[in-house]
């Protein structure tokens, strides 16, 4: 849709949209990771399950920490306070996904 090329007119918007796709992909892949962890635990590979969860937690932490960088809080609630675009030009608006990725722990899979 929008060009991710550095310096393009809507580069920042394209970055936001691409990041949103990454978050959605990770959220949809959650059940696959849960299945892999369960299979590893059933087969006695507790350490491999722990490593998989650690990698997942690192990725989720990185993504969640990046949300505020990608979608900074507005400087003002007043509409039209910022510099206006030329006649007929409207800057596209991107909002962060309505979810935050959750971390898991091995205890969720093995009880306590």
Secondary structure as a PSIPRED ss2 file (coil, helix, strand):
# PSIPRED VFORMAT (PSIPRED V4.0)

   1 X C   1.000  0.000  0.000
   2 X C   1.000  0.000  0.000
   3 X C   1.000  0.000  0.000
   4 X C   1.000  0.000  0.000
   5 X C   1.000  0.000  0.000
   6 X C   1.000  0.000  0.000
   7 X C   1.000  0.000  0.000
   8 X C   1.000  0.000  0.000
   9 X C   1.000  0.000  0.000
  10 X C   1.000  0.000  0.000
  11 X H   0.000  1.000  0.000
  12 X H   0.000  1.000  0.000
  13 X H   0.000  1.000  0.000
  14 X H   0.000  1.000  0.000
  15 X H   0.000  1.000  0.000
  16 X H   0.000  1.000  0.000
  17 X H   0.000  1.000  0.000
  18 X H   0.000  1.000  0.000
  19 X H   0.000  1.000  0.000
  20 X H   0.000  1.000  0.000
  21 X H   0.000  1.000  0.000
  22 X H   0.000  1.000  0.000
  23 X H   0.000  1.000  0.000
  24 X H   0.000  1.000  0.000
  25 X H   0.000  1.000  0.000
  26 X H   0.000  1.000  0.000
  27 X H   0.000  1.000  0.000
  28 X H   0.000  1.000  0.000
  29 X C   1.000  0.000  0.000
  30 X H   0.000  1.000  0.000
  31 X H   0.000  1.000  0.000
  32 X H   0.000  1.000  0.000
  33 X H   0.000  1.000  0.000
  34 X H   0.000  1.000  0.000
  35 X H   0.000  1.000  0.000
  36 X H   0.000  1.000  0.000
  37 X H   0.000  1.000  0.000
  38 X H   0.000  1.000  0.000
  39 X H   0.000  1.000  0.000
  40 X H   0.000  1.000  0.000
  41 X H   0.000  1.000  0.000
  42 X H   0.000  1.000  0.000
  43 X C   1.000  0.000  0.000
  44 X C   1.000  0.000  0.000
  45 X C   1.000  0.000  0.000
  46 X H   0.000  1.000  0.000
  47 X H   0.000  1.000  0.000
  48 X H   0.000  1.000  0.000
  49 X H   0.000  1.000  0.000
  50 X H   0.000  1.000  0.000
  51 X H   0.000  1.000  0.000
  52 X H   0.000  1.000  0.000
  53 X H   0.000  1.000  0.000
  54 X H   0.000  1.000  0.000
  55 X H   0.000  1.000  0.000
  56 X H   0.000  1.000  0.000
  57 X H   0.000  1.000  0.000
  58 X H   0.000  1.000  0.000
  59 X H   0.000  1.000  0.000
  60 X H   0.000  1.000  0.000
  61 X H   0.000  1.000  0.000
  62 X H   0.000  1.000  0.000
  63 X H   0.000  1.000  0.000
  64 X H   0.000  1.000  0.000
  65 X H   0.000  1.000  0.000
  66 X H   0.000  1.000  0.000
  67 X H   0.000  1.000  0.000
  68 X H   0.000  1.000  0.000
  69 X H   0.000  1.000  0.000
  70 X H   0.000  1.000  0.000
  71 X C   1.000  0.000  0.000
  72 X C   1.000  0.000  0.000
  73 X C   1.000  0.000  0.000
  74 X C   1.000  0.000  0.000
  75 X C   1.000  0.000  0.000
  76 X C   1.000  0.000  0.000
  77 X C   1.000  0.000  0.000
  78 X C   1.000  0.000  0.000
  79 X C   1.000  0.000  0.000
  80 X C   1.000  0.000  0.000
  81 X C   1.000  0.000  0.000
  82 X C   1.000  0.000  0.000
  83 X C   1.000  0.000  0.000
  84 X C   1.000  0.000  0.000
  85 X C   1.000  0.000  0.000
  86 X C   1.000  0.000  0.000
  87 X C   1.000  0.000  0.000
  88 X C   1.000  0.000  0.000
  89 X C   1.000  0.000  0.000
  90 X C   1.000  0.000  0.000
  91 X C   1.000  0.000  0.000
  92 X C   1.000  0.000  0.000
  93 X C   1.000  0.000  0.000
  94 X C   1.000  0.000  0.000
  95 X C   1.000  0.000  0.000
  96 X C   1.000  0.000  0.000
  97 X C   1.000  0.000  0.000
  98 X C   1.000  0.000  0.000
  99 X C   1.000  0.000  0.000
 100 X C   1.000  0.000  0.000
 101 X C   1.000  0.000  0.000
 102 X C   1.000  0.000  0.000
 103 X C   1.000  0.000  0.000
 104 X C   1.000  0.000  0.000
 105 X C   1.000  0.000  0.000
 106 X C   1.000  0.000  0.000
 107 X H   0.000  1.000  0.000
 108 X H   0.000  1.000  0.000
 109 X H   0.000  1.000  0.000
 110 X H   0.000  1.000  0.000
 111 X C   1.000  0.000  0.000
 112 X C   1.000  0.000  0.000
